[in-house]
């Protein structure tokens, strides 16, 4: 994953990193949360607020957001499954 490589380069150079939101959908937010907890070079609070922007979710699971903290799903893989009903409705 390119983001992990960038974080590793920053760590080697003594530059701390953070992960920010780009209005991503829930599946990408789950991936970012996994990346954030897997990398030691993320000393700052991240703003993974993409899932809060949407009324519908493209995944079946609810992402765990509690007291301002976002927890990565703990199921295998990304820990989420696609909600094909919503995805198919949003197709162009």
PDB file of N, CA, C and O in Angstrom:
ATOM      1  N   UNK A   1       0.851  -1.171   0.000  1.00  0.00           N
ATOM      2  CA  UNK A   1       0.000   0.000   0.000  1.00  0.00           C
ATOM      3  C   UNK A   1       0.899   1.237   0.000  1.00  0.00           C
ATOM      4  O   UNK A   1       1.809   1.344   0.822  1.00  0.00           O
ATOM      5  N   UNK A   2       0.651   2.149  -0.899  1.00  0.00           N
ATOM      6  CA  UNK A   2       1.490   3.346  -1.032  1.00  0.00           C
ATOM      7  C   UNK A   2       1.496   4.209   0.232  1.00  0.00           C
ATOM      8  O   UNK A   2       2.533   4.756   0.605  1.00  0.00           O
ATOM      9  N   UNK A   3       0.361   4.327   0.879  1.00  0.00           N
ATOM     10  CA  UNK A   3       0.304   5.143   2.096  1.00  0.00           C
ATOM     11  C   UNK A   3       1.247   4.601   3.157  1.00  0.00           C
ATOM     12  O   UNK A   3       1.910   5.371   3.851  1.00  0.00           O
ATOM     13  N   UNK A   4       1.310   3.298   3.285  1.00  0.00           N
ATOM     14  CA  UNK A   4       2.208   2.683   4.266  1.00  0.00           C
ATOM     15  C   UNK A   4       3.666   2.959   3.907  1.00  0.00           C
ATOM     16  O   UNK A   4       4.493   3.165   4.796  1.00  0.00           O
ATOM     17  N   UNK A   5       3.986   2.964   2.620  1.00  0.00           N
ATOM     18  CA  UNK A   5       5.343   3.283   2.186  1.00  0.00           C
ATOM     19  C   UNK A   5       5.690   4.742   2.500  1.00  0.00           C
ATOM     20  O   UNK A   5       6.802   5.037   2.940  1.00  0.00           O
ATOM     21  N   UNK A   6       4.759   5.632   2.277  1.00  0.00           N
ATOM     22  CA  UNK A   6       4.978   7.052   2.579  1.00  0.00           C
ATOM     23  C   UNK A   6       5.211   7.244   4.075  1.00  0.00           C
ATOM     24  O   UNK A   6       6.099   7.994   4.480  1.00  0.00           O
ATOM     25  N   UNK A   7       4.410   6.565   4.892  1.00  0.00           N
ATOM     26  CA  UNK A   7       4.572   6.662   6.342  1.00  0.00           C
ATOM     27  C   UNK A   7       5.937   6.130   6.754  1.00  0.00           C
ATOM     28  O   UNK A   7       6.585   6.706   7.628  1.00  0.00           O
ATOM     29  N   UNK A   8       6.385   5.035   6.135  1.00  0.00           N
ATOM     30  CA  UNK A   8       7.703   4.464   6.455  1.00  0.00           C
ATOM     31  C   UNK A   8       8.824   5.421   6.058  1.00  0.00           C
ATOM     32  O   UNK A   8       9.812   5.542   6.783  1.00  0.00           O
ATOM     33  N   UNK A   9       8.691   6.095   4.930  1.00  0.00           N
ATOM     34  CA  UNK A   9       9.694   7.079   4.501  1.00  0.00           C
ATOM     35  C   UNK A   9       9.741   8.230   5.511  1.00  0.00           C
ATOM     36  O   UNK A   9      10.820   8.676   5.901  1.00  0.00           O
ATOM     37  N   UNK A  10       8.575   8.702   5.927  1.00  0.00           N
ATOM     38  CA  UNK A  10       8.521   9.756   6.936  1.00  0.00           C
ATOM     39  C   UNK A  10       9.184   9.322   8.224  1.00  0.00           C
ATOM     40  O   UNK A  10       9.923  10.093   8.835  1.00  0.00           O
ATOM     41  N   UNK A  11       8.924   8.086   8.646  1.00  0.00           N
ATOM     42  CA  UNK A  11       9.525   7.583   9.878  1.00  0.00           C
ATOM     43  C   UNK A  11      11.047   7.523   9.752  1.00  0.00           C
ATOM     44  O   UNK A  11      11.761   7.898  10.682  1.00  0.00           O
ATOM     45  N   UNK A  12      11.546   7.053   8.610  1.00  0.00           N
ATOM     46  CA  UNK A  12      12.994   6.977   8.392  1.00  0.00           C
ATOM     47  C   UNK A  12      13.634   8.361   8.407  1.00  0.00           C
ATOM     48  O   UNK A  12      14.787   8.514   8.811  1.00  0.00           O
ATOM     49  N   UNK A  13      12.884   9.364   7.967  1.00  0.00           N
ATOM     50  CA  UNK A  13      13.400  10.734   7.925  1.00  0.00           C
ATOM     51  C   UNK A  13      13.107  11.511   9.205  1.00  0.00           C
ATOM     52  O   UNK A  13      13.472  12.681   9.317  1.00  0.00           O
ATOM     53  N   UNK A  14      12.454  10.873  10.166  1.00  0.00           N
ATOM     54  CA  UNK A  14      12.124  11.553  11.420  1.00  0.00           C
ATOM     55  C   UNK A  14      10.962  12.521  11.287  1.00  0.00           C
ATOM     56  O   UNK A  14      10.830  13.454  12.078  1.00  0.00           O
ATOM     57  N   UNK A  15      10.114  12.296  10.278  1.00  0.00           N
ATOM     58  CA  UNK A  15       8.962  13.174  10.036  1.00  0.00           C
ATOM     59  C   UNK A  15       7.686  12.435  10.440  1.00  0.00           C
ATOM     60  O   UNK A  15       7.351  11.421   9.827  1.00  0.00           O
ATOM     61  N   UNK A  16       6.972  12.915  11.451  1.00  0.00           N
ATOM     62  CA  UNK A  16       5.730  12.253  11.848  1.00  0.00           C
ATOM     63  C   UNK A  16       4.645  12.447  10.791  1.00  0.00           C
ATOM     64  O   UNK A  16       4.669  13.414  10.030  1.00  0.00           O
ATOM     65  N   UNK A  17       3.708  11.527  10.758  1.00  0.00           N
ATOM     66  CA  UNK A  17       2.636  11.568   9.755  1.00  0.00           C
ATOM     67  C   UNK A  17       1.271  11.571  10.439  1.00  0.00           C
ATOM     68  O   UNK A  17       1.162  11.332  11.642  1.00  0.00           O
ATOM     69  N   UNK A  18       0.246  11.843   9.660  1.00  0.00           N
ATOM     70  CA  UNK A  18      -1.127  11.702  10.112  1.00  0.00           C
ATOM     71  C   UNK A  18      -1.970  11.259   8.941  1.00  0.00           C
ATOM     72  O   UNK A  18      -1.541  11.341   7.790  1.00  0.00           O
ATOM     73  N   UNK A  19      -3.152  10.796   9.227  1.00  0.00           N
ATOM     74  CA  UNK A  19      -4.073  10.342   8.188  1.00  0.00           C
ATOM     75  C   UNK A  19      -5.292  11.244   8.241  1.00  0.00           C
ATOM     76  O   UNK A  19      -5.883  11.443   9.302  1.00  0.00           O
ATOM     77  N   UNK A  20      -5.666  11.788   7.091  1.00  0.00           N
ATOM     78  CA  UNK A  20      -6.802  12.700   7.034  1.00  0.00           C
ATOM     79  C   UNK A  20      -7.895  12.185   6.124  1.00  0.00           C
ATOM     80  O   UNK A  20      -7.681  11.269   5.330  1.00  0.00           O
ATOM     81  N   UNK A  21      -9.047  12.772   6.246  1.00  0.00           N
ATOM     82  CA  UNK A  21     -10.197  12.358   5.457  1.00  0.00           C
ATOM     83  C   UNK A  21     -10.273  13.140   4.148  1.00  0.00           C
ATOM     84  O   UNK A  21      -9.829  14.284   4.053  1.00  0.00           O
ATOM     85  N   UNK A  22     -10.839  12.495   3.163  1.00  0.00           N
ATOM     86  CA  UNK A  22     -11.059  13.129   1.862  1.00  0.00           C
ATOM     87  C   UNK A  22     -12.508  12.913   1.438  1.00  0.00           C
ATOM     88  O   UNK A  22     -12.816  12.895   0.246  1.00  0.00           O
ATOM     89  N   UNK A  23     -13.386  12.753   2.408  1.00  0.00           N
ATOM     90  CA  UNK A  23     -14.784  12.485   2.084  1.00  0.00           C
ATOM     91  C   UNK A  23     -14.977  11.059   1.608  1.00  0.00           C
ATOM     92  O   UNK A  23     -15.917  10.765   0.869  1.00  0.00           O
ATOM     93  N   UNK A  24     -14.082  10.169   2.035  1.00  0.00           N
ATOM     94  CA  UNK A  24     -14.136   8.778   1.602  1.00  0.00           C
ATOM     95  C   UNK A  24     -15.376   8.084   2.150  1.00  0.00           C
ATOM     96  O   UNK A  24     -15.969   8.518   3.138  1.00  0.00           O
ATOM     97  N   UNK A  25     -15.748   7.009   1.491  1.00  0.00           N
ATOM     98  CA  UNK A  25     -16.864   6.200   1.968  1.00  0.00           C
ATOM     99  C   UNK A  25     -16.384   5.253   3.066  1.00  0.00           C
ATOM    100  O   UNK A  25     -15.190   5.178   3.358  1.00  0.00           O
ATOM    101  N   UNK A  26     -17.305   4.553   3.655  1.00  0.00           N
ATOM    102  CA  UNK A  26     -17.048   3.770   4.860  1.00  0.00           C
ATOM    103  C   UNK A  26     -15.971   2.701   4.669  1.00  0.00           C
ATOM    104  O   UNK A  26     -15.179   2.470   5.583  1.00  0.00           O
ATOM    105  N   UNK A  27     -15.921   2.051   3.521  1.00  0.00           N
ATOM    106  CA  UNK A  27     -14.931   1.000   3.301  1.00  0.00           C
ATOM    107  C   UNK A  27     -13.512   1.568   3.347  1.00  0.00           C
ATOM    108  O   UNK A  27     -12.616   0.965   3.937  1.00  0.00           O
ATOM    109  N   UNK A  28     -13.314   2.721   2.727  1.00  0.00           N
ATOM    110  CA  UNK A  28     -11.999   3.362   2.747  1.00  0.00           C
ATOM    111  C   UNK A  28     -11.654   3.846   4.157  1.00  0.00           C
ATOM    112  O   UNK A  28     -10.490   3.798   4.556  1.00  0.00           O
ATOM    113  N   UNK A  29     -12.634   4.304   4.901  1.00  0.00           N
ATOM    114  CA  UNK A  29     -12.381   4.723   6.280  1.00  0.00           C
ATOM    115  C   UNK A  29     -11.928   3.546   7.128  1.00  0.00           C
ATOM    116  O   UNK A  29     -11.048   3.693   7.977  1.00  0.00           O
ATOM    117  N   UNK A  30     -12.524   2.374   6.904  1.00  0.00           N
ATOM    118  CA  UNK A  30     -12.098   1.177   7.632  1.00  0.00           C
ATOM    119  C   UNK A  30     -10.638   0.861   7.296  1.00  0.00           C
ATOM    120  O   UNK A  30      -9.858   0.526   8.187  1.00  0.00           O
ATOM    121  N   UNK A  31     -10.267   0.964   6.025  1.00  0.00           N
ATOM    122  CA  UNK A  31      -8.881   0.707   5.615  1.00  0.00           C
ATOM    123  C   UNK A  31      -7.934   1.716   6.263  1.00  0.00           C
ATOM    124  O   UNK A  31      -6.855   1.342   6.722  1.00  0.00           O
ATOM    125  N   UNK A  32      -8.320   2.973   6.304  1.00  0.00           N
ATOM    126  CA  UNK A  32      -7.482   4.007   6.928  1.00  0.00           C
ATOM    127  C   UNK A  32      -7.317   3.766   8.425  1.00  0.00           C
ATOM    128  O   UNK A  32      -6.236   3.983   8.971  1.00  0.00           O
ATOM    129  N   UNK A  33      -8.363   3.325   9.081  1.00  0.00           N
ATOM    130  CA  UNK A  33      -8.271   3.042  10.516  1.00  0.00           C
ATOM    131  C   UNK A  33      -7.301   1.893  10.775  1.00  0.00           C
ATOM    132  O   UNK A  33      -6.523   1.941  11.728  1.00  0.00           O
ATOM    133  N   UNK A  34      -7.343   0.868   9.939  1.00  0.00           N
ATOM    134  CA  UNK A  34      -6.395  -0.240  10.072  1.00  0.00           C
ATOM    135  C   UNK A  34      -4.967   0.248   9.851  1.00  0.00           C
ATOM    136  O   UNK A  34      -4.058  -0.134  10.589  1.00  0.00           O
ATOM    137  N   UNK A  35      -4.768   1.083   8.847  1.00  0.00           N
ATOM    138  CA  UNK A  35      -3.438   1.627   8.560  1.00  0.00           C
ATOM    139  C   UNK A  35      -2.933   2.440   9.751  1.00  0.00           C
ATOM    140  O   UNK A  35      -1.772   2.315  10.141  1.00  0.00           O
ATOM    141  N   UNK A  36      -3.782   3.254  10.315  1.00  0.00           N
ATOM    142  CA  UNK A  36      -3.370   4.130  11.420  1.00  0.00           C
ATOM    143  C   UNK A  36      -2.904   3.337  12.636  1.00  0.00           C
ATOM    144  O   UNK A  36      -1.924   3.714  13.279  1.00  0.00           O
ATOM    145  N   UNK A  37      -3.590   2.252  12.958  1.00  0.00           N
ATOM    146  CA  UNK A  37      -3.179   1.488  14.137  1.00  0.00           C
ATOM    147  C   UNK A  37      -2.002   0.565  13.839  1.00  0.00           C
ATOM    148  O   UNK A  37      -1.350   0.079  14.764  1.00  0.00           O
ATOM    149  N   UNK A  38      -1.723   0.318  12.561  1.00  0.00           N
ATOM    150  CA  UNK A  38      -0.617  -0.572  12.189  1.00  0.00           C
ATOM    151  C   UNK A  38       0.715   0.159  12.073  1.00  0.00           C
ATOM    152  O   UNK A  38       1.762  -0.487  12.026  1.00  0.00           O
ATOM    153  N   UNK A  39       0.702   1.472  12.026  1.00  0.00           N
ATOM    154  CA  UNK A  39       1.919   2.249  11.817  1.00  0.00           C
ATOM    155  C   UNK A  39       2.289   3.021  13.085  1.00  0.00           C
ATOM    156  O   UNK A  39       1.451   3.691  13.689  1.00  0.00           O
ATOM    157  N   UNK A  40       3.540   2.913  13.468  1.00  0.00           N
ATOM    158  CA  UNK A  40       4.005   3.602  14.681  1.00  0.00           C
ATOM    159  C   UNK A  40       4.201   5.095  14.460  1.00  0.00           C
ATOM    160  O   UNK A  40       4.224   5.863  15.421  1.00  0.00           O
ATOM    161  N   UNK A  41       4.339   5.512  13.215  1.00  0.00           N
ATOM    162  CA  UNK A  41       4.673   6.904  12.907  1.00  0.00           C
ATOM    163  C   UNK A  41       3.418   7.773  12.718  1.00  0.00           C
ATOM    164  O   UNK A  41       3.406   8.666  11.870  1.00  0.00           O
ATOM    165  N   UNK A  42       2.376   7.517  13.498  1.00  0.00           N
ATOM    166  CA  UNK A  42       1.137   8.308  13.450  1.00  0.00           C
ATOM    167  C   UNK A  42       0.900   8.861  14.857  1.00  0.00           C
ATOM    168  O   UNK A  42       0.028   8.363  15.570  1.00  0.00           O
ATOM    169  N   UNK A  43       1.661   9.883  15.270  1.00  0.00           N
ATOM    170  CA  UNK A  43       1.540  10.371  16.649  1.00  0.00           C
ATOM    171  C   UNK A  43       0.402  11.367  16.876  1.00  0.00           C
ATOM    172  O   UNK A  43       0.094  11.709  18.018  1.00  0.00           O
ATOM    173  N   UNK A  44      -0.219  11.828  15.797  1.00  0.00           N
ATOM    174  CA  UNK A  44      -1.249  12.860  15.925  1.00  0.00           C
ATOM    175  C   UNK A  44      -2.645  12.278  15.770  1.00  0.00           C
ATOM    176  O   UNK A  44      -2.825  11.209  15.186  1.00  0.00           O
ATOM    177  N   UNK A  45      -3.612  12.983  16.289  1.00  0.00           N
ATOM    178  CA  UNK A  45      -5.002  12.618  16.079  1.00  0.00           C
ATOM    179  C   UNK A  45      -5.321  12.734  14.599  1.00  0.00           C
ATOM    180  O   UNK A  45      -4.967  13.722  13.956  1.00  0.00           O
ATOM    181  N   UNK A  46      -5.987  11.729  14.064  1.00  0.00           N
ATOM    182  CA  UNK A  46      -6.369  11.726  12.649  1.00  0.00           C
ATOM    183  C   UNK A  46      -7.831  12.131  12.530  1.00  0.00           C
ATOM    184  O   UNK A  46      -8.592  12.030  13.492  1.00  0.00           O
ATOM    185  N   UNK A  47      -8.215  12.585  11.356  1.00  0.00           N
ATOM    186  CA  UNK A  47      -9.601  13.036  11.166  1.00  0.00           C
ATOM    187  C   UNK A  47     -10.311  12.180  10.126  1.00  0.00           C
ATOM    188  O   UNK A  47     -10.605  12.643   9.024  1.00  0.00           O
ATOM    189  N   UNK A  48     -10.581  10.945  10.478  1.00  0.00           N
ATOM    190  CA  UNK A  48     -11.284  10.033   9.578  1.00  0.00           C
ATOM    191  C   UNK A  48     -12.791  10.211   9.754  1.00  0.00           C
ATOM    192  O   UNK A  48     -13.457   9.383  10.375  1.00  0.00           O
ATOM    193  N   UNK A  49     -13.306  11.281   9.208  1.00  0.00           N
ATOM    194  CA  UNK A  49     -14.719  11.618   9.404  1.00  0.00           C
ATOM    195  C   UNK A  49     -15.559  11.371   8.151  1.00  0.00           C
ATOM    196  O   UNK A  49     -16.732  11.743   8.118  1.00  0.00           O
ATOM    197  N   UNK A  50     -14.994  10.764   7.141  1.00  0.00           N
ATOM    198  CA  UNK A  50     -15.737  10.480   5.921  1.00  0.00           C
ATOM    199  C   UNK A  50     -17.076   9.810   6.168  1.00  0.00           C
ATOM    200  O   UNK A  50     -18.075  10.228   5.583  1.00  0.00           O
ATOM    201  N   UNK A  51     -17.137   8.772   7.022  1.00  0.00           N
ATOM    202  CA  UNK A  51     -18.415   8.085   7.241  1.00  0.00           C
ATOM    203  C   UNK A  51     -19.507   8.977   7.811  1.00  0.00           C
ATOM    204  O   UNK A  51     -20.690   8.674   7.661  1.00  0.00           O
ATOM    205  N   UNK A  52     -19.136  10.057   8.455  1.00  0.00           N
ATOM    206  CA  UNK A  52     -20.134  10.941   9.048  1.00  0.00           C
ATOM    207  C   UNK A  52     -20.829  11.818   8.012  1.00  0.00           C
ATOM    208  O   UNK A  52     -21.825  12.472   8.324  1.00  0.00           O
ATOM    209  N   UNK A  53     -20.321  11.839   6.799  1.00  0.00           N
ATOM    210  CA  UNK A  53     -20.845  12.721   5.752  1.00  0.00           C
ATOM    211  C   UNK A  53     -22.035  12.143   5.002  1.00  0.00           C
ATOM    212  O   UNK A  53     -22.686  12.860   4.242  1.00  0.00           O
ATOM    213  N   UNK A  54     -22.336  10.865   5.197  1.00  0.00           N
ATOM    214  CA  UNK A  54     -23.311  10.196   4.337  1.00  0.00           C
ATOM    215  C   UNK A  54     -24.485   9.637   5.134  1.00  0.00           C
ATOM    216  O   UNK A  54     -24.328   9.178   6.265  1.00  0.00           O
ATOM    217  N   UNK A  55     -25.662   9.687   4.517  1.00  0.00           N
ATOM    218  CA  UNK A  55     -26.870   9.160   5.143  1.00  0.00           C
ATOM    219  C   UNK A  55     -26.982   7.646   4.999  1.00  0.00           C
ATOM    220  O   UNK A  55     -27.632   6.985   5.809  1.00  0.00           O
ATOM    221  N   UNK A  56     -26.341   7.098   3.958  1.00  0.00           N
ATOM    222  CA  UNK A  56     -26.373   5.663   3.711  1.00  0.00           C
ATOM    223  C   UNK A  56     -24.953   5.123   3.765  1.00  0.00           C
ATOM    224  O   UNK A  56     -23.984   5.861   3.592  1.00  0.00           O
ATOM    225  N   UNK A  57     -24.849   3.837   4.005  1.00  0.00           N
ATOM    226  CA  UNK A  57     -23.536   3.211   4.086  1.00  0.00           C
ATOM    227  C   UNK A  57     -23.382   2.166   2.985  1.00  0.00           C
ATOM    228  O   UNK A  57     -24.322   1.435   2.674  1.00  0.00           O
ATOM    229  N   UNK A  58     -22.199   2.105   2.405  1.00  0.00           N
ATOM    230  CA  UNK A  58     -21.923   1.096   1.387  1.00  0.00           C
ATOM    231  C   UNK A  58     -21.403  -0.204   2.009  1.00  0.00           C
ATOM    232  O   UNK A  58     -21.036  -1.135   1.292  1.00  0.00           O
ATOM    233  N   UNK A  59     -21.373  -0.263   3.340  1.00  0.00           N
ATOM    234  CA  UNK A  59     -21.006  -1.497   4.030  1.00  0.00           C
ATOM    235  C   UNK A  59     -22.152  -1.921   4.936  1.00  0.00           C
ATOM    236  O   UNK A  59     -22.986  -1.106   5.331  1.00  0.00           O
ATOM    237  N   UNK A  60     -22.178  -3.201   5.255  1.00  0.00           N
ATOM    238  CA  UNK A  60     -23.268  -3.737   6.092  1.00  0.00           C
ATOM    239  C   UNK A  60     -23.062  -3.475   7.573  1.00  0.00           C
ATOM    240  O   UNK A  60     -24.031  -3.381   8.326  1.00  0.00           O
ATOM    241  N   UNK A  61     -21.820  -3.356   7.997  1.00  0.00           N
ATOM    242  CA  UNK A  61     -21.516  -3.180   9.409  1.00  0.00           C
ATOM    243  C   UNK A  61     -21.521  -1.694   9.789  1.00  0.00           C
ATOM    244  O   UNK A  61     -21.224  -0.830   8.963  1.00  0.00           O
ATOM    245  N   UNK A  62     -21.855  -1.419  11.023  1.00  0.00           N
ATOM    246  CA  UNK A  62     -21.732  -0.054  11.533  1.00  0.00           C
ATOM    247  C   UNK A  62     -20.289   0.144  11.992  1.00  0.00           C
ATOM    248  O   UNK A  62     -19.743  -0.696  12.708  1.00  0.00           O
ATOM    249  N   UNK A  63     -19.677   1.244  11.584  1.00  0.00           N
ATOM    250  CA  UNK A  63     -18.326   1.545  12.058  1.00  0.00           C
ATOM    251  C   UNK A  63     -18.421   2.055  13.485  1.00  0.00           C
ATOM    252  O   UNK A  63     -19.353   2.777  13.839  1.00  0.00           O
ATOM    253  N   UNK A  64     -17.463   1.680  14.286  1.00  0.00           N
ATOM    254  CA  UNK A  64     -17.493   2.031  15.714  1.00  0.00           C
ATOM    255  C   UNK A  64     -16.840   3.380  15.945  1.00  0.00           C
ATOM    256  O   UNK A  64     -15.620   3.523  15.858  1.00  0.00           O
ATOM    257  N   UNK A  65     -17.672   4.367  16.241  1.00  0.00           N
ATOM    258  CA  UNK A  65     -17.235   5.712  16.586  1.00  0.00           C
ATOM    259  C   UNK A  65     -17.768   6.005  17.983  1.00  0.00           C
ATOM    260  O   UNK A  65     -18.978   6.115  18.181  1.00  0.00           O
ATOM    261  N   UNK A  66     -16.861   6.130  18.953  1.00  0.00           N
ATOM    262  CA  UNK A  66     -17.283   6.358  20.336  1.00  0.00           C
ATOM    263  C   UNK A  66     -16.413   7.420  20.990  1.00  0.00           C
ATOM    264  O   UNK A  66     -15.186   7.344  20.935  1.00  0.00           O
ATOM    265  N   UNK A  67     -17.042   8.400  21.602  1.00  0.00           N
ATOM    266  CA  UNK A  67     -16.324   9.446  22.341  1.00  0.00           C
ATOM    267  C   UNK A  67     -15.213  10.088  21.517  1.00  0.00           C
ATOM    268  O   UNK A  67     -14.125  10.355  22.026  1.00  0.00           O
ATOM    269  N   UNK A  68     -15.496  10.329  20.256  1.00  0.00           N
ATOM    270  CA  UNK A  68     -14.519  10.971  19.383  1.00  0.00           C
ATOM    271  C   UNK A  68     -13.436  10.044  18.862  1.00  0.00           C
ATOM    272  O   UNK A  68     -12.501  10.507  18.208  1.00  0.00           O
ATOM    273  N   UNK A  69     -13.534   8.754  19.131  1.00  0.00           N
ATOM    274  CA  UNK A  69     -12.540   7.797  18.656  1.00  0.00           C
ATOM    275  C   UNK A  69     -13.161   6.850  17.644  1.00  0.00           C
ATOM    276  O   UNK A  69     -14.311   6.435  17.787  1.00  0.00           O
ATOM    277  N   UNK A  70     -12.386   6.512  16.618  1.00  0.00           N
ATOM    278  CA  UNK A  70     -12.818   5.613  15.554  1.00  0.00           C
ATOM    279  C   UNK A  70     -12.003   4.332  15.679  1.00  0.00           C
ATOM    280  O   UNK A  70     -10.775   4.358  15.599  1.00  0.00           O
ATOM    281  N   UNK A  71     -12.688   3.222  15.873  1.00  0.00           N
ATOM    282  CA  UNK A  71     -12.021   1.941  16.068  1.00  0.00           C
ATOM    283  C   UNK A  71     -12.062   1.130  14.782  1.00  0.00           C
ATOM    284  O   UNK A  71     -13.115   1.039  14.150  1.00  0.00           O
ATOM    285  N   UNK A  72     -10.940   0.539  14.378  1.00  0.00           N
ATOM    286  CA  UNK A  72     -10.967  -0.292  13.171  1.00  0.00           C
ATOM    287  C   UNK A  72     -11.802  -1.546  13.416  1.00  0.00           C
ATOM    288  O   UNK A  72     -11.787  -2.093  14.519  1.00  0.00           O
ATOM    289  N   UNK A  73     -12.523  -2.002  12.409  1.00  0.00           N
ATOM    290  CA  UNK A  73     -13.291  -3.239  12.566  1.00  0.00           C
ATOM    291  C   UNK A  73     -12.363  -4.401  12.915  1.00  0.00           C
ATOM    292  O   UNK A  73     -11.199  -4.414  12.512  1.00  0.00           O
ATOM    293  N   UNK A  74     -12.876  -5.372  13.662  1.00  0.00           N
ATOM    294  CA  UNK A  74     -12.007  -6.472  14.079  1.00  0.00           C
ATOM    295  C   UNK A  74     -12.302  -7.794  13.377  1.00  0.00           C
ATOM    296  O   UNK A  74     -11.731  -8.819  13.750  1.00  0.00           O
ATOM    297  N   UNK A  75     -13.165  -7.800  12.387  1.00  0.00           N
ATOM    298  CA  UNK A  75     -13.414  -9.007  11.594  1.00  0.00           C
ATOM    299  C   UNK A  75     -12.253  -9.194  10.598  1.00  0.00           C
ATOM    300  O   UNK A  75     -11.473  -8.263  10.394  1.00  0.00           O
ATOM    301  N   UNK A  76     -12.127 -10.364   9.983  1.00  0.00           N
ATOM    302  CA  UNK A  76     -11.028 -10.607   9.037  1.00  0.00           C
ATOM    303  C   UNK A  76     -10.999  -9.602   7.879  1.00  0.00           C
ATOM    304  O   UNK A  76     -12.020  -9.014   7.523  1.00  0.00           O
ATOM    305  N   UNK A  77      -9.822  -9.423   7.310  1.00  0.00           N
ATOM    306  CA  UNK A  77      -9.647  -8.479   6.201  1.00  0.00           C
ATOM    307  C   UNK A  77      -9.858  -7.056   6.682  1.00  0.00           C
ATOM    308  O   UNK A  77      -9.367  -6.676   7.745  1.00  0.00           O
ATOM    309  N   UNK A  78     -10.581  -6.277   5.912  1.00  0.00           N
ATOM    310  CA  UNK A  78     -10.908  -4.917   6.351  1.00  0.00           C
ATOM    311  C   UNK A  78     -11.957  -4.925   7.458  1.00  0.00           C
ATOM    312  O   UNK A  78     -12.161  -3.919   8.137  1.00  0.00           O
ATOM    313  N   UNK A  79     -12.618  -6.064   7.635  1.00  0.00           N
ATOM    314  CA  UNK A  79     -13.621  -6.168   8.679  1.00  0.00           C
ATOM    315  C   UNK A  79     -14.986  -5.669   8.279  1.00  0.00           C
ATOM    316  O   UNK A  79     -15.864  -5.492   9.123  1.00  0.00           O
ATOM    317  N   UNK A  80     -15.170  -5.440   6.981  1.00  0.00           N
ATOM    318  CA  UNK A  80     -16.457  -4.954   6.481  1.00  0.00           C
ATOM    319  C   UNK A  80     -16.855  -5.735   5.233  1.00  0.00           C
ATOM    320  O   UNK A  80     -16.011  -6.314   4.550  1.00  0.00           O
ATOM    321  N   UNK A  81     -18.148  -5.739   4.949  1.00  0.00           N
ATOM    322  CA  UNK A  81     -18.654  -6.367   3.728  1.00  0.00           C
ATOM    323  C   UNK A  81     -19.485  -5.352   2.955  1.00  0.00           C
ATOM    324  O   UNK A  81     -20.179  -4.534   3.560  1.00  0.00           O
ATOM    325  N   UNK A  82     -19.424  -5.392   1.623  1.00  0.00           N
ATOM    326  CA  UNK A  82     -20.169  -4.420   0.813  1.00  0.00           C
ATOM    327  C   UNK A  82     -21.677  -4.570   0.971  1.00  0.00           C
ATOM    328  O   UNK A  82     -22.198  -5.681   1.065  1.00  0.00           O
ATOM    329  N   UNK A  83     -22.355  -3.455   0.998  1.00  0.00           N
ATOM    330  CA  UNK A  83     -23.820  -3.418   0.978  1.00  0.00           C
ATOM    331  C   UNK A  83     -24.208  -3.201  -0.484  1.00  0.00           C
ATOM    332  O   UNK A  83     -24.330  -2.064  -0.941  1.00  0.00           O
ATOM    333  N   UNK A  84     -24.401  -4.301  -1.209  1.00  0.00           N
ATOM    334  CA  UNK A  84     -24.617  -4.216  -2.653  1.00  0.00           C
ATOM    335  C   UNK A  84     -25.909  -3.504  -3.017  1.00  0.00           C
ATOM    336  O   UNK A  84     -25.987  -2.926  -4.102  1.00  0.00           O
ATOM    337  N   UNK A  85     -26.912  -3.517  -2.175  1.00  0.00           N
ATOM    338  CA  UNK A  85     -28.148  -2.778  -2.474  1.00  0.00           C
ATOM    339  C   UNK A  85     -27.861  -1.288  -2.614  1.00  0.00           C
ATOM    340  O   UNK A  85     -28.325  -0.651  -3.559  1.00  0.00           O
ATOM    341  N   UNK A  86     -27.104  -0.734  -1.681  1.00  0.00           N
ATOM    342  CA  UNK A  86     -26.758   0.692  -1.730  1.00  0.00           C
ATOM    343  C   UNK A  86     -25.795   0.960  -2.887  1.00  0.00           C
ATOM    344  O   UNK A  86     -25.980   1.922  -3.634  1.00  0.00           O
ATOM    345  N   UNK A  87     -24.787   0.133  -3.040  1.00  0.00           N
ATOM    346  CA  UNK A  87     -23.800   0.331  -4.110  1.00  0.00           C
ATOM    347  C   UNK A  87     -24.481   0.310  -5.470  1.00  0.00           C
ATOM    348  O   UNK A  87     -24.218   1.179  -6.301  1.00  0.00           O
ATOM    349  N   UNK A  88     -25.340  -0.652  -5.710  1.00  0.00           N
ATOM    350  CA  UNK A  88     -26.021  -0.731  -7.007  1.00  0.00           C
ATOM    351  C   UNK A  88     -26.947   0.449  -7.235  1.00  0.00           C
ATOM    352  O   UNK A  88     -27.112   0.892  -8.372  1.00  0.00           O
ATOM    353  N   UNK A  89     -27.550   0.961  -6.185  1.00  0.00           N
ATOM    354  CA  UNK A  89     -28.423   2.125  -6.321  1.00  0.00           C
ATOM    355  C   UNK A  89     -27.630   3.380  -6.675  1.00  0.00           C
ATOM    356  O   UNK A  89     -28.143   4.261  -7.365  1.00  0.00           O
ATOM    357  N   UNK A  90     -26.394   3.469  -6.215  1.00  0.00           N
ATOM    358  CA  UNK A  90     -25.563   4.641  -6.470  1.00  0.00           C
ATOM    359  C   UNK A  90     -24.810   4.572  -7.802  1.00  0.00           C
ATOM    360  O   UNK A  90     -24.209   5.561  -8.222  1.00  0.00           O
ATOM    361  N   UNK A  91     -24.838   3.425  -8.463  1.00  0.00           N
ATOM    362  CA  UNK A  91     -24.092   3.300  -9.737  1.00  0.00           C
ATOM    363  C   UNK A  91     -24.597   4.295 -10.769  1.00  0.00           C
ATOM    364  O   UNK A  91     -25.783   4.622 -10.832  1.00  0.00           O
ATOM    365  N   UNK A  92     -23.676   4.751 -11.556  1.00  0.00           N
ATOM    366  CA  UNK A  92     -24.028   5.692 -12.628  1.00  0.00           C
ATOM    367  C   UNK A  92     -24.144   4.925 -13.923  1.00  0.00           C
ATOM    368  O   UNK A  92     -24.432   5.513 -14.965  1.00  0.00           O
TER     369      UNK A  92
END
